[in-house]
Amino acid sequence: MATSDSQLFDDTFTVTLINASKYDRVSRLSGHSVQGAHDTDFTLDVNTELYPCAVGDTINMVLASTLALDGTKDDGKGWRAGGGGGGAGGGSTGEASLADLYDYVCHGKIYRFEEGEGENIKVFISFGGLLLYLVGPYKKLTPLRIDYVYLLLKK
């Protein structure tokens, strides 16, 4: 399996709204895809101490089934147990991983799909209570019909 096969979703967004009113260290970001052909929107809870954002920021978001650069499946140990490099909180094996290329990495569970308007669907993912809500074209979001994913963000 190649790295591109393990990357289930890859898009670039512009942050359009930040709501920091509910929690001290968590903000709810909203954004719209900058790639006009794929009209995708997101709402994401982010720990802003670890990943500060501002309205107008451009964020690259990847959802992947594994952090292994060669696309091999996870062995169930988790990425901190040695699957990642020294970069983004990775393990101590020194192996490079997809996490090394990004600024913010989470592991979460896809818990719901809903039909949207027209050709759109809605995807709901929980990263230990921090939520991601995606709305976009069926063809673009269909690869997310798996149980667990890694969220990777960079500016």
C-alpha positions as CSV (number, residue, x, y, z in Angstrom):
1,M,0.0,0.0,0.0
2,A,1.4,3.4,-0.9
3,T,1.3,6.5,1.2
4,S,-1.3,8.0,-1.1
5,D,-3.5,5.0,-0.5
6,S,-3.4,5.5,3.2
7,Q,-4.3,9.2,2.9
8,L,-8.1,9.0,2.7
9,F,-8.7,12.7,2.6
10,D,-6.5,15.6,1.7
11,D,-7.7,19.2,1.3
12,T,-6.6,22.8,2.0
13,F,-9.0,25.1,3.9
14,T,-9.2,28.7,4.8
15,V,-10.3,29.3,8.4
16,T,-13.4,31.4,8.3
17,L,-14.5,31.5,12.0
18,I,-13.0,30.7,15.4
19,N,-15.2,30.2,18.5
20,A,-13.2,30.2,21.7
21,S,-16.0,31.1,24.0
22,K,-16.7,27.7,25.5
23,Y,-13.3,26.3,26.8
24,D,-10.0,27.8,27.9
25,R,-7.6,25.9,25.6
26,V,-10.0,24.6,22.9
27,S,-11.4,26.6,20.0
28,R,-13.9,25.5,17.4
29,L,-12.6,26.3,13.9
30,S,-14.8,26.5,10.8
31,G,-13.4,26.7,7.3
32,H,-14.1,26.3,3.6
33,S,-12.1,24.4,1.0
34,V,-9.9,26.6,-1.2
35,Q,-10.0,24.0,-4.0
36,G,-13.1,25.3,-5.8
37,A,-14.0,22.0,-7.5
38,H,-14.5,20.3,-4.1
39,D,-16.9,22.4,-2.1
40,T,-16.0,21.1,1.3
41,D,-16.6,22.7,4.8
42,F,-15.3,21.7,8.2
43,T,-15.8,22.4,11.8
44,L,-13.0,21.2,14.1
45,D,-12.2,21.5,17.8
46,V,-8.5,22.2,18.3
47,N,-6.3,22.6,21.3
48,T,-5.1,26.2,20.6
49,E,-2.2,25.9,23.1
50,L,-0.7,23.3,20.8
51,Y,-2.0,24.7,17.4
52,P,-2.9,28.4,17.5
53,C,-5.0,29.6,14.5
54,A,-6.4,32.8,13.3
55,V,-9.2,33.7,10.9
56,G,-7.8,33.7,7.4
57,D,-5.1,31.0,8.0
58,T,-4.8,28.4,5.4
59,I,-4.6,24.8,6.8
60,N,-3.8,21.6,5.0
61,M,-5.9,18.7,6.5
62,V,-5.1,15.1,5.9
63,L,-7.1,12.1,7.2
64,A,-5.0,8.9,7.0
65,S,-5.5,5.3,8.0
66,T,-1.9,5.0,9.1
67,L,1.1,7.1,9.9
68,A,3.6,4.7,8.2
69,L,5.2,6.4,5.2
70,D,5.0,3.1,3.3
71,G,1.3,2.8,4.0
72,T,1.6,-0.3,6.1
73,K,-1.2,-0.8,8.6
74,D,-0.8,0.0,12.3
75,D,0.0,-2.8,14.6
76,G,-2.4,-1.6,17.3
77,K,0.3,-0.1,19.6
78,G,-0.5,3.5,18.7
79,W,1.8,6.0,17.1
80,R,3.4,7.2,20.3
81,A,4.6,3.7,21.1
82,G,7.2,3.8,18.4
83,G,5.4,4.3,15.1
84,G,6.4,7.9,14.9
85,G,9.6,9.7,14.7
86,G,10.9,12.2,17.2
87,G,8.9,15.1,15.7
88,A,5.2,15.5,16.5
89,G,5.2,13.5,19.8
90,G,6.3,10.3,18.0
91,G,8.0,7.3,19.6
92,S,11.6,6.7,20.2
93,T,12.5,4.3,17.4
94,G,13.7,7.0,15.2
95,E,11.6,5.8,12.3
96,A,10.1,8.6,10.2
97,S,6.3,8.8,10.0
98,L,3.7,11.0,8.4
99,A,3.3,12.7,11.8
100,D,6.8,14.3,11.3
101,L,5.5,16.2,8.3
102,Y,2.6,17.9,10.2
103,D,2.2,20.3,13.1
104,Y,-0.9,18.8,14.8
105,V,-1.8,15.0,14.9
106,C,-4.7,13.2,16.5
107,H,-6.2,9.7,16.4
108,G,-9.9,9.3,16.3
109,K,-13.0,7.3,15.6
110,I,-15.4,8.0,12.7
111,Y,-18.8,7.6,14.4
112,R,-21.4,8.8,12.0
113,F,-22.3,9.4,8.4
114,E,-25.4,11.3,7.3
115,E,-26.8,12.2,3.9
116,G,-26.4,15.9,3.0
117,E,-28.0,18.1,0.4
118,G,-27.6,16.9,-3.2
119,E,-24.4,15.0,-3.7
120,N,-23.0,15.9,-0.3
121,I,-22.6,13.7,2.8
122,K,-21.7,14.6,6.4
123,V,-18.9,12.9,8.4
124,F,-18.5,13.0,12.2
125,I,-15.2,12.1,13.8
126,S,-14.3,12.2,17.5
127,F,-10.7,12.7,18.6
128,G,-11.0,12.0,22.3
129,G,-13.9,14.5,22.6
130,L,-12.5,17.0,20.2
131,L,-14.9,16.8,17.2
132,L,-14.5,17.1,13.4
133,Y,-17.5,17.6,11.2
134,L,-17.0,17.5,7.4
135,V,-19.6,18.3,4.7
136,G,-18.6,17.6,1.1
137,P,-19.1,15.7,-2.0
138,Y,-19.9,12.0,-1.7
139,K,-17.0,11.0,-3.9
140,K,-14.5,12.9,-1.9
141,L,-15.6,11.7,1.6
142,T,-16.6,8.1,0.8
143,P,-13.0,6.8,1.5
144,L,-13.7,7.7,5.2
145,R,-16.0,4.8,5.6
146,I,-13.6,3.1,8.1
147,D,-13.5,3.0,11.9
148,Y,-10.3,4.9,12.9
149,V,-8.3,7.7,11.3
150,Y,-5.4,10.0,12.0
151,L,-6.0,13.8,11.6
152,L,-2.9,15.7,10.5
153,L,-2.9,19.5,10.2
154,K,-0.2,22.0,9.0
155,K,-0.3,25.6,7.9
